[in-house]
Amino acid sequence: MENNYRDMMDAVKAPEGLRMEVRNMSEQERTKKTRPLPVRVALAAACICALLATAAIAAETLGFDFVKIFNKEEAEETDLDYMVDGSGVKHIPLSALSQEAQALKEQYEDRDDGYVCTVELAFDSWEEAEEYLGYEIMDNPVLARGTYGSVSLLSKEGDERSANCWIKVIFGDDGEITYIQVFSRMNLSASPNGYMVEATLYMRAIEDRPKDPTVAYKYPDDSHVEGTEDYLTPDGLETVIVNIERGDRGGEYNAHFFLRGIQFRVGTYYPAEEQEAALTELKQVLDAFE
């Protein structure tokens, strides 16, 4: 049974403002230098119970509707599997980033290679990528204890490049930075499941497109959305977990959420016999986001 799969998720820039990007991942793992775990304040048992009870009630009554599922057989106007709207996005000014990151605009704003210009920067760790941007994106002590699996990208010339963490800077046709993605593959030592962690920082709204960015996902014909689950973490983070089944090959879970205005996707593959365990572990990872 295969324990690793290739990431088949597409995100493209379409007239409606949808994006699909093909990400190809290699399975080579690299040891990560972890940063010290943050000190946590111990809570009384009664407070924890009250918090969990509140979370359970909220999950039942709120209903997180920022993910829209498509039934391809019924919705002939689209071949998408699902979309995630940008209702939780907060636009981050370029001035909030480091001087080095701001200088990218001047360096690449005059490039003309189509509708948009994409700049890809490789790093050895997520921490180095954050240091380059001068912006804290996430803090997750569970993922921090894991190791990296390298992610491979293809250049326009067909050359393959691999790195532990990537920053992708997307320019609009007016030379302004539209959004920045940071993504990496992380593996936990106690589990064969790897996690593709992707964070998207939107730098501005675009007048002739929807104010809230929308990301669309499409899968091969032998895959389908089996279902979704609204999940509220103990800290009140609203997530929607989408289950994509791939027949005998197992499937994948993609968790979508917004944290401090940044759009996140945390994806993990599972063999068919490990589906339940994979979902349990994914929720543990989600619970650790701060």
N, C-alpha and C positions, 0 to 999 in steps of 0.2 A: 504493500500500500504506500503510495506516495505520501511523504510527510511535508513536502513543500510544493507550492504551486506558483505559477507566474501570475503577476498582477495583470488583469485584463481590463482594468477600468479605463474608460475613455472620457475625456472632457474636451469639447470643441467650441470654438467661438462661432455661434450661429447668428442669423439676423435678429432673433428674439433675445439675443444677449446670453444664450446658453453656451457653455464651454465643455469640450470633451478633450482630454489629454490622455495619450497612451503612455502608460508607465510600465517599463520592463524592469523586472528586478532580478538580480542574480542572488544566489543563496550563500555566498561566501560570508562568514561571520568574522567580525573583528572585535578584539577586546576593547571595551570602553573604559576610559578613566572617569569614574563617577565623582560627582561633587558631593560634599557632605549633605546628609539628610537634614531637612529643616527640623528644628525643635518643635514638638507639638505640645500643646497644653492639655493635660489630662482633664477629662470631663467627668463629672459625677455620673453614676449609672442611671440615676433618675433622669438626668438631662438627656442622656443618649437615648433612653427609651422614648422620651417625649419627642425628640427630634425624629426618630424613626417612625413613630406613629404619625406625626405630621406629614412626613414624606409619603407614607403609604396613602393617606387620605388625599393628598395633593395629586398623586399619580392617578388616582381613580377618577378625580373630578375635573382636572384641568384638561387633559387631552392635548398633546403637543402636535399642532397641525402644520408645522413648517416643512413637513415631508409629504409629497403627493405621489401616490402610487398609480401607475398606468397599467391597465389590462390590455395587452396588445390586441387580443381578439375582439375586444369591444370598442377600443379607441383606435379606429383606423387612421385617424389624422396624425398619429405619432407612432414611432417605433421605439420610444423611450421606455425604460423600466420604471424610473422614478426621478423626481426632481426635489431639490432642497432649496427653499427660498432664502432670501437674505434678511429676514425680519429681525434677526438679532445682531446684524452687522452695525458697527460704528466706524465711520470713516476716520482714518488716522492721518493727520497732516504729515507731509514729508519732513517738516521741520522737527517732528518728534524723533526722527531717526538720527543716527550718527552722521558726522560730516562726511565720512567716507561713503556711506550709503547715499547721501544727498548728491555727492559728486557724480554718481552714476548717471543722473539725469543729463548733466552737461556733457558727459562722455559719450552717451549713446543717443541723445535726442535728435541728432541729424541723420541717423541711419535710416535707410529706406529699403526694407526688404519685405514689403507687403503691408497687409492691414495693420499688423502690430509688429513690434520688435521684442524679442525675448532674449534676456541675458541670463545665463546659467552659471552659478558660482558654486564650487565644491569645497566642502569642509570636512574635517575629521570627526567633528562631534556637533551635536545640537547646541551645546554651550558656546562653541566657537562661532556658530552662525548667529546666535543671539548677540554675542559680543561685537561681531561685525556690524550688525544692524543697530546696535545700541538700544535695544528694546527687549524687555523681558516678555516672552511669549507664553511659556508654560513652566509649571513646577509639578513634577510627578515623581515622588520617591520610589514608586514601584517600578516604573520604566527606568529610572536612574540606576537601579541595581542590575539591569540587564546588559546585554552586549549588542553591538551593531551588526547588522547584516548589510553588506554593501548594496547600493542601488545603482543600476546602470542606466545611462541615458545615451541615446543616439544623436550625434550631431547631424547637421544638414548634409555633411559630406559622407555620412554613413559610418563615422568612427564611433566606437563605443567607449564611453568614459564611465568610471565607477568611483563612488565616494560614499562615505558613511552618512553624510547629510548634504542636502542641496538647498540652495536658495535660487528661486526662479523669479526674475523681475520682469513684469509685463508692461510694456509701453503702449499707449494708444497711438493712433495715427497722427496725433498732434504733438507728439514728443513728450507728453506727460506720463508719469508712472501711474498706471491704473491700479494694479495690485501686486503684491509680493507673496509668493508661496515659500514655505519652509517645509521640507518633508524628509523623512528618514524611516528606515526599517529597524525595529528593535526587537530583540529576542529575550525571553525570560529563561533563566537557567533551569527552572523546574518544569518547563513545558516546551513541547516541540512547536507550539504555535508562535509565529512571528507577527509583529504588529507594524502596519504601515501607518505612521502618524503624519498627518498633513494639516498645516495651519495656514490660513489665507488672510492676509492683512489687506484690506481695501483702503486705498489712499484717497479716493474721491468718488463722488457721484458723477455720472455721465448724463448730460442733459437729454440726449436723444435715445437713452435706454432706460429701463426700469430703475428706479432709485435703489431698490433692494436687489443686489446681485442674486442671480439664480444659477445653480449648478445642476446639470442634467447628467444622468448615468444611463448607459446602454450596455447590455451584456450579450454574449453570443446566444444564438437561438436555442441551444440546449440548456440554457440557464433561465431561471425565472425567480421573481420575488415571491417567496413562500409566505412572508408575513412581516409585520413590524411589531415592535414593543416600545411603548413609552416607558422610560426608566428615569426616575428621579434619584440622584445620589443623596447621601446623608447631608451633604453641604448645600443641597438645593439646586444642583446643576441639572437642567432639563435636557435629556438626550432622547433621540429616537434611534433604535437599533433595527436595521434592516437586514433580513435574512435572505441571502441569495443561494438557492440550491442548484447543484450541478450534477444531479444524478448520482451515479455510483462514485463519482470523484469526491463527494462531500459537498462543500459549499463555503460560503464566507459570510461573516457578519461585518456590517459597517455601522459604526455609531457616529451620529451627527449631533453637534451641539455648538453653542456660541459661548465663549468665555472672554470677558472683558472686551466685547465687540469683535473678537477674532473668530472666524469660522473654522471649525475643526472637523476632521474626519479621522476616526481611528478604525482601521480595518484589520481583520484577522481571518485566515483560512482555517478550515477544519476538515479532517477526514470524517467520513460518515459516522464511524463508531465513536468519535470524540466530540460530537456536536454539543451535547449537554455540558461537558466539562469546559469546552471552549467558551460557551456563553457565560458560565460562572466566572471564569478567569477574566473575561472581558469586563464584566461588571466590577471586579476588583480593581482593574486598571482604571476604569472610569471613576470609581470612588476616590482614587488617589489624586485626581486633578485638583489643583489649588489655584 
